[in-house]
Amino acid sequence: DFDTIFRETRSGRSVRQIIVLPDADVSEPDTVSEDELDHTFQQSNSSSDDEVIEEDDASTDARRKSYTW
């Protein structure tokens, strides 16, 4: 996909600018491995629930930024 923008240069000439938009994500969907379905695997990883990870404001702001192509 692309967008077309018409603009005027300083000299007064009309210029067409084409902006190419990135394709949609067409990668394979995430799949669940057999290890994740195994009950013993889930029990061995349950201790990580006790951990609390706090993020600073900079990492939160960086994740919220949006980019225009």
Long-range contacts (C-beta under 8 A, 24 or more apart in sequence): 19-69, 20-69, 21-69, 22-69
